[in-house]
Each structure stands twice: as C-alpha cells, then as structure tokens.
C-alpha cells in the first residue's frame, strides 16, 4: 500500500515540469509558464509568515532551516546545481500535497491528520517560492535576550526542602511550551514552568542542582531545584532554532559552563552555567567531511554530550559530518578539534566506559565511534536505515558490552560490541521489534535492569506506535509488547528509568488522553499513570541522577 502511494506520488511528480521567475508586488509568486494547467503560485506576506512558522515547527528539523536539505531532501523551488533532487516547482502543488499527506518510504511521516487541510494547502505553495532570509543573530543579540531573574547571591545555598532531588524528573510538555518537575519518589507534581515553544531536551548541571531546557525557539531556561518548589532563575535566547544544550561535567568545572547548539543560526554559544551570561559564539559553517571541498553555511549543531574524563564537549555538526571536540578551559576562546566522520550527524551517547562516544549519521545509515580522550575517529559502522538511538543504551550479556541503537527507517535493533576482543566495534546481533516497519526513536536500559525498552513512535500503524516493546537483555528475545493502558492513548515516546533503576517512565502524546505511564521494570505491570490538565503532550523525561551521570 505504502509503495503504491509512493508510486502515485512519483507519477504526479513526473507529470509536472516548469520554470520559475519570482515576486510580484509585496506577494511572493512563481509563474509556471510551461504548464497551462497550473496557475501562478502566490503566497501573501501573511501566508509567508504563517508558512515559515509551520515549516519551522514541522519541517525544518529534517529539511534544514534554509530548506537546503539534510536528513530530508532540499525544498527549494528550483533544483540547485549539482543536485539530483528536483526542485519543488517540478513537483507542483498536487505532487507536494501528496508527499505531505502521505509521507514517504524514506521515513517522512504522514502529515494528514497532524496538519490541517488548510495548513497543508498553504505549505504546498510556501514550498514553491524562495525561502525567507534568516537575519543575523550573534553574541550581541544573545546578550540582549539574557534575563537573569534571580542573581546567584539571592539563591538558597542549600535545598529549602527535604525531597530527594536526585530522583526528580523533568518532563517536557512539548506543545504547551512547559516543563513539569515531578518528584520521582512520591510522584507529586512540584511545578509546571513556562519554558518557551516546543522544548526539545533537558540536561542537568554536574551537581544535579540545575535543570536546563532548550526549545525549538532557541530559548534556554534554567531551573533551580533548591527552592521550595522548583523555579526559573535565568533565561536567554541562543538562536532562532535549536535542539541541544549541555553543561561542563569535568572535575573542577562542575556547574561552570553551558554550551548551546544552534540549528539556526548554525553556531555553538558558550554561557556561564550559573547565570546564562553569554561568553562566546563560534559559527559551525565549514567544509563537509567527505573531502569534496563543499562549504556549508547551514551546518546545524545536533547532539552534544559532556565528557567526564576531559574538559570537553562533543558537538556534532549535522550537515558537515564533522564531530567537534570543544575544549572549554578557555570558554571565550575554545579550542576546537574537528573530526571528519559521515553525514548527517544526529543523536548519540556514551559507551559504558564513558571513553567512547557513538553517534548516528542517519542519512548514511551509519554509527560513528569517537575515542574522546584521544580525539580520534575509531570506526564508522553501517547498521541499518536511519539509525536513531537517542543517546542509545548500554547492556551486557554473553556477547559482551553492547551499545544499542534503534532505526527510524526499518524494524531493527543493532547491538554494537564496545569492549575489547573479537567483534569490537561491529554489529554482533540484530533483532526485530514487533510488527513491521520502522519508526523507532528511542531505546533504554539501566545497569540494574535486565530489560531493554524500545518505542515505535513514528511508525504509521497506530497499533505499533502506541506500544512499547521490552526485550530480555540476556537472550535479546522479545519479552513483552505493552499497549497503552486503559484511559491513555496517543503515541508512546521516550523511556526513562528512575534513579534506582526499577521503574520505567513512558510518555503518551499526540492523542486525546496524554499521560506519563510508570511501569515496574521487574513485573512490567503499570505502577502509576500520571494524567491531569497539566499533562499536555509529554515527550522527553529526564531523571536528574541518570542525566547528570549519563546512566543509560
Ligand atoms: Fe528530537 C533528541 C533533533 C524530532 C524528541 N532530537 C534530539 C537530538 C537532536 C534532535 C539533535 C539530540 C540532542 C542531544 O542529545 O543533545 N528531533 C530533532 C530533529 O531535528 C527532529 C527530527 C525534527 C524537529 O523538527 O525537531 C526531531 N524529537 C523529534 C520529535 O518529533 C520528538 C519525538 C518530539 C518533539 O520534541 O517534537 C523528539 N528528541 C526528542 C527527545 C530527545 C531528542 C525526547 C532526547 C532524547 C534523550 O534521551 O536524550
């Protein structure tokens, strides 16, 4: 069925051919004079603004902030020189509509039902005119946006409560633009804080005291857990669009510096982790890793992790395929080593020793392994179609120490051996989750657990995207497929363990009845369902202890 839909899309696409000229009055327009059937494409200023918002929210992650393409194809009106991908004008309104509504076999989701018909119609036109120009945003603009709400001197020096901060969970309520802080011991909601549009991830400071959020709007929010109820103490906008933030974790640098990874503009910004005052900005534009001398202005910063063994962050530059090892000992003038790897870098995490970092180059179906203390590329491993590990997870069995990734483009879990000996840095086992197709986003286990959890969030089949699969870490056999409990619906996304490693928290979003479902990791029975007006489309959840110590 899916293939049939794709064939229809391709046929529609091939039916159209056209050429463009541009702009009439204050409207954006393109005339397709070669095709008598198609009227000129017109987008008013108002529609351009709305289209940009929708694009930024739904499409920019994969297709690039400037529509130049990344994991997804470019979306420029006219085929760029040297590209084998047609321009959007060649697809025309009907072709683009078919793509947007149905998705593609390459992993683009079906947007019908998520976007309204009006939004889809607008996007079919928006994508056929030139993209809007992104204004400059550097250290001056970042400093102007900086808001120190509670200076360090006015903050408590010790917790104003007796709760166990280590077992707090920060939970992202994506569409509400909020982060909830939940006490993992009592399961009480302690605060729901306004953090900005579509928060993407949270990270905790090396001491565990502060929680930082970063959103698609580029806003960083700093939450203090020492106050009676968690409160926002500083905020700043590091760019227009972002997905990652991390703190300094090396001995002597705890809670000192923070790094922001910008999608748009493409840069890293280093900030004071106590106040969020900006210290330096370094653009990430540069040559692509493949040695073809291609210079890329849009070189977005994807995942970032902090080393525990050295004063460095690992910042992964998506479009160039360069892994940056950023030495933060002189934060105003950071030392940067660039390691060419593969494109396009996305998400990744540590092996169990904290010495090696593994990251997905999702468009080339590879996992890149970096030896961080020695600043060296170890290996590039082919795993499957569009690996998507999140931070991955580490398990141990007769095959060795294994780092695990799921895949967006196919139903496959790949187990990479990380300890020395035969098979090190190769895929030593592959297994399938339940049903067909890909769509998995995250995997998770815990050193104290015998279970490995995987979601299927982007699988188009509702019976699969609403369940989580649990594997036995010794046998790697599927042990259970857990459906959404009664009274809960939507897509299951992202698993997180509590500090003790005996509970797993799963989010349900994009349905009528959002929830955070807490499972007993031993019995696999539901222990608690957290719901309420404040639980709005929860996505990522971050346990303070596990996030601080990179336990996954
Ligand atoms: Fe994410 C991690 C980018 C879509 C939920 N996501 C990441 C990271 C990147 C990224 C670069 C790694 C951050 C790090 O470790 O420093 N994500 C993108 C995109 O570009 C993409 C594909 C499209 C977009 O426009 O954002 C995208 N992500 C999604 C979603 O649709 C999810 C499910 C819900 C949402 O927020 O819209 C989603 N991404 C997450 C979560 C993490 C994440 C929960 C953190 C995982 C972890 O355990 O660290």
Boltz pocket constraint, residues with backbone or C-beta under 6 A from the ligand:
constraints:
  - pocket:
      binder: B
      contacts: [[A, 56], [A, 57], [A, 58], [A, 59], [A, 60], [A, 61], [A, 62], [A, 174], [A, 198], [A, 199], [A, 200], [A, 201], [A, 243], [A, 244], [A, 245], [A, 301], [A, 302], [A, 303], [A, 304], [A, 305], [A, 346], [A, 347], [A, 348], [A, 390], [A, 391], [A, 441], [A, 457], [A, 493], [A, 494], [A, 495], [A, 539], [A, 540], [A, 541]]
      max_distance: 6.0
